[in-house]
Amino acid sequence: MDFEFTQEEEALRSQVQAFIKDNLTPEVLADLAGGKRGRGFGPRAKGIFEKIADRGWNAIAWPKAYGGQGGSRITQFLVEEEFYRAAQVVIGGGGTGTPAVLASGTEEQKQYYVPRAIRREIIFCQGYSEPQCGTDLAGVRCRATRVGTGADAHYVVNGQKVFTTNAQVATHVFLLVRTDPESRRHAGLSILLVPMDTPGITIRPMYTIQNNPGGPPGTTYGEERTNEVFFDDVKVPVSCLLGQEGDGWAVSQRGLNLDRVGAWRYLISIKRDEDFANWLKSDDPRAADLRDDEAVRDKVAELWIEAQLCRLMTMRSMSIEQRGEGFTYEGAAEKVFAPEHGVRTTEAIAQLLGPHAQLLNGSPGNVQDGLYAHNLLSAFQSTVNHGSVQVMRDQIARKGLDLPKPRK
Ligand SMILES: Cc1cc2nc3c(=O)[nH]c(=O)nc-3n(C[C@H](O)[C@H](O)[C@H](O)COP(=O)(O)OP(=O)(O)OC[C@H]3O[C@@H](n4cnc5c(N)ncnc54)[C@H](O)[C@@H]3O)c2cc1C
């Protein structure tokens, strides 16, 4: 197996690195960090996104027919890697919701949504979880009732979602609803792409532990806010249905799998290894004391080996996506190993730094503006969101090891 990038890909990496050096000024980075924390991207960040789109970098792997470059997923990965490492922003690929539209949308939907998503005129948030069902998504109760006929046919949506991250800045929600009231569990569910400005939608903020004071740029985990979203008699045209009515479980699982893939996925979990290694090389006197300690060097090396494994697992998912094959257990394995590595790293760094590791952004004596303290507070949530590690382990046991379902 050859893990090297081609000469053309390495040349592209150099171009992207030069772009980052020239364009991601401290002011732009601050704008990008604010947007990532759910405050909306400011004009400087938007200007950068336009420049990136003009170069075709956030849609390298998507088909030309919808505004992409028709290139390879691996090349896209390389661009994602550079931008996430520099500014913790997700460029193209997974995490944007758009791969699900490409996988399950009608021709009209692809023509409408994909080019706009590339330009960030359309931003999706994900409306799966409900107060009584997060892991157990098949228990979804949010209802969409089909009424009217012909040109007047539409759904009326009633229900509640929870943990809908970025609902306050999104233009559309990927909404998992029950369209067949008689159905149970996985049957009778559908996905609707609902514009967030539709009358009857109410967004209520839920602030996270990251909120006050907010983490400094470089904090990879956790937005400062997620949301509850309420739907009261929300009228949605049937043209907003993604895939077939009643096929929402398959559409959403396909979408979630594709959304879990991307360089940002592993970098969320390993960026601290890189930050800490760089800090150890700095002229902070605390760093000099630590880097001379054999035990510290051993620990950092051990975490670094794990970090390389996280990257390789992401690259395996990339190649599977590139070959157009579905995941069996590979995405789940990545979703267990990388977040748990992130938790192990934040805990290990906290122990190595001692009391300084507890000091948040703005506190005198902190290390790197409280970067490690903020990551320590919120690393754990990455083992829960996008599918918890316990449930992912169950998928690995069944689909990877072919174990039968446990007897009840
Ligand atoms: C910061 C954050 C952002 C999020 N953003 C979004 C978003 O944008 N959109 C969205 O739809 N959702 C989002 N979520 C929700 C997330 O997907 C759910 O929290 C997650 O699926 C777990 O569901 P739950 O919170 O209901 O916990 P529960 O399902 O109650 O699970 C609690 C614990 O029990 C374990 N557990 C549950 N069932 C089983 C089982 N059968 N076997 C073994 N263990 C089990 C779980 O692994 C977990 O550890 C977000 C969550 C967080 C924390």
The ligand as an SDF file (V2000), in Angstrom:
LIG
                    3D

 53 58  0  0  0  0  0  0  0  0999 V2000
  -22.2090   19.0330   21.4630 C   0  0  0  0  0  0  0  0  0  0  0  0
  -23.2370   18.1780   20.7890 C   0  0  0  0  0  0  0  0  0  0  0  0
  -23.6600   18.5270   19.5160 C   0  0  0  0  0  0  0  0  0  0  0  0
  -24.6430   17.7550   18.8900 C   0  0  0  0  0  0  0  0  0  0  0  0
  -25.1050   18.1470   17.6440 N   0  0  0  0  0  0  0  0  0  0  0  0
  -26.1400   17.4670   17.0860 C   0  0  0  0  0  0  0  0  0  0  0  0
  -26.7130   17.9260   15.8650 C   0  0  0  0  0  0  0  0  0  0  0  0
  -26.2830   18.9050   15.2600 O   0  0  0  0  0  0  0  0  0  0  0  0
  -27.8020   17.2680   15.3740 N   0  0  0  0  0  0  0  0  0  0  0  0
  -28.3360   16.1730   16.0120 C   0  0  0  0  0  0  0  0  0  0  0  0
  -29.3020   15.6180   15.5130 O   0  0  0  0  0  0  0  0  0  0  0  0
  -27.8010   15.7150   17.1790 N   0  0  0  0  0  0  0  0  0  0  0  0
  -26.7230   16.3370   17.7170 C   0  0  0  0  0  0  0  0  0  0  0  0
  -26.1920   15.9060   18.9100 N   0  0  0  0  0  0  0  0  0  0  0  0
  -26.8560   14.8120   19.6020 C   0  0  0  0  0  0  0  0  0  0  0  0
  -26.0600   13.5360   19.6450 C   0  0  0  0  0  0  0  0  0  0  0  0
  -26.0720   12.8900   18.3980 O   0  0  0  0  0  0  0  0  0  0  0  0
  -26.6860   12.6890   20.7670 C   0  0  0  0  0  0  0  0  0  0  0  0
  -26.3690   13.3410   21.9970 O   0  0  0  0  0  0  0  0  0  0  0  0
  -26.1750   11.2920   20.7600 C   0  0  0  0  0  0  0  0  0  0  0  0
  -26.6720   10.5900   19.6480 O   0  0  0  0  0  0  0  0  0  0  0  0
  -26.5730   10.5510   22.0670 C   0  0  0  0  0  0  0  0  0  0  0  0
  -27.9400   10.6540   22.2910 O   0  0  0  0  0  0  0  0  0  0  0  0
  -28.5250   11.1320   23.6910 P   0  0  0  0  0  0  0  0  0  0  0  0
  -27.9110   12.4320   24.0440 O   0  0  0  0  0  0  0  0  0  0  0  0
  -30.0100   11.0610   23.6100 O   0  0  0  0  0  0  0  0  0  0  0  0
  -27.9910   10.0780   24.7600 O   0  0  0  0  0  0  0  0  0  0  0  0
  -28.5720    8.6220   25.0340 P   0  0  0  0  0  0  0  0  0  0  0  0
  -29.0430    8.0090   23.7700 O   0  0  0  0  0  0  0  0  0  0  0  0
  -29.5350    8.7260   26.1690 O   0  0  0  0  0  0  0  0  0  0  0  0
  -27.2660    7.8650   25.4940 O   0  0  0  0  0  0  0  0  0  0  0  0
  -26.6510    8.0930   26.7780 C   0  0  0  0  0  0  0  0  0  0  0  0
  -25.5470    7.0670   26.9420 C   0  0  0  0  0  0  0  0  0  0  0  0
  -26.0950    5.7280   26.9060 O   0  0  0  0  0  0  0  0  0  0  0  0
  -25.4380    4.9490   25.9130 C   0  0  0  0  0  0  0  0  0  0  0  0
  -26.3660    4.0850   25.2130 N   0  0  0  0  0  0  0  0  0  0  0  0
  -27.6020    4.4100   24.7630 C   0  0  0  0  0  0  0  0  0  0  0  0
  -28.1600    3.3510   24.1250 N   0  0  0  0  0  0  0  0  0  0  0  0
  -27.2480    2.3510   24.1660 C   0  0  0  0  0  0  0  0  0  0  0  0
  -27.2380    1.0010   23.6690 C   0  0  0  0  0  0  0  0  0  0  0  0
  -28.2650    0.4930   23.0130 N   0  0  0  0  0  0  0  0  0  0  0  0
  -26.1380    0.2500   23.8830 N   0  0  0  0  0  0  0  0  0  0  0  0
  -25.0590    0.7590   24.5600 C   0  0  0  0  0  0  0  0  0  0  0  0
  -25.0360    2.0290   25.0630 N   0  0  0  0  0  0  0  0  0  0  0  0
  -26.0960    2.8120   24.8590 C   0  0  0  0  0  0  0  0  0  0  0  0
  -24.8690    5.9660   24.9120 C   0  0  0  0  0  0  0  0  0  0  0  0
  -23.7470    5.4370   24.2480 O   0  0  0  0  0  0  0  0  0  0  0  0
  -24.4930    7.1330   25.8290 C   0  0  0  0  0  0  0  0  0  0  0  0
  -23.2280    6.9330   26.3850 O   0  0  0  0  0  0  0  0  0  0  0  0
  -25.1890   16.6220   19.5400 C   0  0  0  0  0  0  0  0  0  0  0  0
  -24.7210   16.2590   20.8250 C   0  0  0  0  0  0  0  0  0  0  0  0
  -23.7510   17.0210   21.4380 C   0  0  0  0  0  0  0  0  0  0  0  0
  -23.2740   16.6120   22.8050 C   0  0  0  0  0  0  0  0  0  0  0  0
  1  2  1  0
  2  3  1  0
  2 52  2  0
  3  4  2  0
  4  5  1  0
  4 50  1  0
  5  6  2  0
  6  7  1  0
  6 13  1  0
  7  8  2  0
  7  9  1  0
  9 10  1  0
 10 11  2  0
 10 12  1  0
 12 13  2  0
 13 14  1  0
 14 15  1  0
 14 50  1  0
 15 16  1  0
 16 17  1  0
 16 18  1  0
 18 19  1  0
 18 20  1  0
 20 21  1  0
 20 22  1  0
 22 23  1  0
 23 24  1  0
 24 25  2  0
 24 26  1  0
 24 27  1  0
 27 28  1  0
 28 29  2  0
 28 30  1  0
 28 31  1  0
 31 32  1  0
 32 33  1  0
 33 34  1  0
 33 48  1  0
 34 35  1  0
 35 36  1  0
 35 46  1  0
 36 37  1  0
 36 45  1  0
 37 38  2  0
 38 39  1  0
 39 40  1  0
 39 45  2  0
 40 41  1  0
 40 42  2  0
 42 43  1  0
 43 44  2  0
 44 45  1  0
 46 47  1  0
 46 48  1  0
 48 49  1  0
 50 51  2  0
 51 52  1  0
 52 53  1  0
M  END
$$$$
